[in-house]
Each structure stands twice: as C-alpha cells, then as structure tokens.
Amino acid sequence: MRKLFEKPLFHYTLVLAMVSLVCGFAIGGVNAITQPIIENNIIEATNEAYRSVLPGYASSSELSISGDPKSIQNKLEVKDASDQKIGYIYKAYGTNRFGSMLIVVGIDNSGIITGAQFITINQTYQVNGTRTNLSLYIGSPITDLIPNGDIITGATFSLVLAQALLADIATAYENTQINLNHSLDFNSSIWQSEVTIR
Amino acid sequence: MTETKKVPAKKAVEEYKEPSLWEIFTKGILKENGLFVMVLGMCPALAVTATFEGAFGMSILVVIVLTLTNVTISAIRKLIPNTVRIPVYVIIIATEVTILKMLVSAFAPALDKELGIFIALITVNCIILGRAESFASKNNVVRSALDGLGVALGFGLALSIIGLVREFFGTGMVVLGKTLPLGFEYTIFQNVGLDKYAFSILVQPPGAFLVIGFLLAGITAFSQRKGAKK
C-alpha cells in the first residue's frame, strides 16, 4: 500500500482529488446558505422591473408561452388599479459569445415598448453600451424595431442579441394578438349563433 | 566595455537581507504596483472602472480573493507536489471566487449587477495566480498574507483612482451608495454645474484607455525624473 502512495501518478491524483473534494464541499456549503437569498433577490428584482417597465402596473396574470420562441421565459397580461388591461410584459433570456442577458420588456395595448430593463446582464464587453442599446428601443413599436444603437455604443454583439430577443418578443406579442383576436372572433361567433337561435 | 565586479556566491548570500514584513506589505502598493508598474490585470481596469463605486467594489473583491488565496496556498504549499501545483492553485482560486460571487449575489445584488461576469473573471486575473506562484508557494502564511494584502491594496488603489477620474471628468459628479450597500445614497458635486463641462467619452470604453494611458505616462515620467535625480 505504501508503495502505491509513493507512485507519482497515484500521489498526484490523490492530491487533486482531495483538493477538489474540499473545494466542492466549500462551494456546496455556501451555495446551500446563499441560494434561497439569491432566488429571493431575483424575484424582487423581477417584480421591481415589472413595475417599472409598464407604468400603471397593479396586477398581472401569466399567459401560456406555448408556441412562442424558446427565449421567452414569461408572458404576463397586466392590469391597472381599475382592473383595465394596460398591456403585456415579456421576460426573455438569451446568450451570445460574450455571455448572457435576461431582459424584461413592457408593451402597451397599442404595441409600443413602454420600458425595457435588464434583470441580469453577464456580458464581458460593453456592459454600459448594452444597457444603452436596450433603452434606445423604448417608445418604438415592438413590431417595427427601427433604432440601431451600434453607432452610438459600439456594442455590436450585445446589440445583435438584444435585437434578437426583441424580435422574439415581437413574435410572442403577435401570437398573443392572434390568440386574442381568435378568442374574440370565437366569442362573437358564439354570441351571433345565440342571437340566431333566439 | 564595462567590467562587472564578480561577487562570490557565498558573500552574495550573506549580503542578501530578507525583506521585513513592512517592506513586503508596502512594495505591492507603490513600488511594485500591479497595475501602474507591472501593467497586470488590465481587463478589469478597462472594463469596470466607468464608475468609482464599480471600481471600488472590484477592489474590495480583489483584496479578499488575493489575500485568501495567498494564505491558503501558503498554508498547504508543503503538501502540494510541484507537478500539479498550478492546477491546484487554479482550483483554489476558482473556488474562492465562486464562493465570493455567491456571497455578493446574495448580500450585494446591486454590485453583482454592476460588475456582472467580471466577478467570475477574477479567477483569471494574472496578478492572483502570479502572486500565488511567485510568493505564496515559497513563503510562510504571515508573509504571504501581507504580500497578498499589499499587492491587492495597490491594485485596488489604482482601480479606484481610474474609476474616480473617469466618473468625475466623464459626468462631473461622483455617485456613492448606488452600487455598494452603504445604506445611503449621495452624489458629490451634484449641484456644482460641472456636468456641463464633462467629457462623456471618459465613461465610454475608449475613456478607459485614455485615462489609464495618461496615468501611466504621468507615473512613468515621475519615476524617471526621480531616478534621474538619484
């Protein structure tokens, strides 16, 4: 057994395994303590972002995201204090070669972007430029994304990702409108058939 | 042709005086400053110094990681075989940075949002691995701790100066308490009207190169002048 320990390969493997094990336990221990707090922080940040991207936000109900692009994580129908629908909020996540980003975008009933915010922004390059890029789209119609921040900020790759996420949100928004119109048509056809029967 | 005076090896060893703890601590702050003298760790210096608070936050994190890494590596240096020392150092540094990232995400979410992925990238900061390899692996825990603390404070001081210069000249004011959990929010020079004369390019990425370039030039000129006087 002693001879086995004296073999360099075994010795190196053992040392690396022991160090990795200790480090793994340390990470696991800290993760167990901090994970609930981090999750709570993300929920709070998300709720704060929801309120700030769509002025008048009082309550929301979650809509189905089946059929929407994969980057869409959440879709909410938002109502104001008088229980009137004021728009939608979309949460989208995407990655590029410089990292990832999680954004929240508020859209009013006429399809105008009322607010856009980052919940997490893990980009190794041009973080401030990336923030500027997203803010440039506030006030634009979601289905007609004209602004181009590249010239202003120089953050090309993050702009491409932000634009891709906004395009996905536009698709999801159109899906929501189609579903809404479909249900309205369906309701009106029921109403008409009821009228005919009477 | 210049003649070099040969010193016997034995005499050279006798003449070598081990630096005191104070010398170990202070050399990293000014004489061997990681950023302004050694020009190491330029990635965070360019990326997170747009605001003073961001730069100061990163400085605190680097101080914690570098001191902890030096202490840990120094403490276990006799147990680590020479062949696998670098992977072991990398595992230790990555573990400490991961733990720190979790703690920052939990207890200072605004700082986490400001620094983003650059907290995780402390792992690949060459100053940290450099000190582990060149100092902590050869010295005792106390000396390694002081070396790590000194070098990190020097690096942090440099980052904070760059951040302060960029934010002040780039926006005309300095915001405190927005990113760091200070418990209050205060803006220095807010109503002075300096924002009209701000060079906004300094808070943009090219501003980092400009400020670091001017500071490096100034420090080099100063040290050369000092050297010439001697």
Interface residues (C-beta under 8 A of the other chain):
Chain A: P8 H11 Y12 V15 L16 V19 S20 C23 A26 I27 V30 N31 I33 T34 Q35 I37 I38 N41 A45 G99 F118 T120 I121 N122 Q123 T124 Y125 Q126 V127 N128 G129 G154
Chain B: A47 A50 L79 I80 P81 T83 V84 P87 V88 I91 I92 A94 T95 T98 I99 M102 L103 S105 A106 F107 P109 K113 G116 I117 F118 L121 V203 Q204 P205
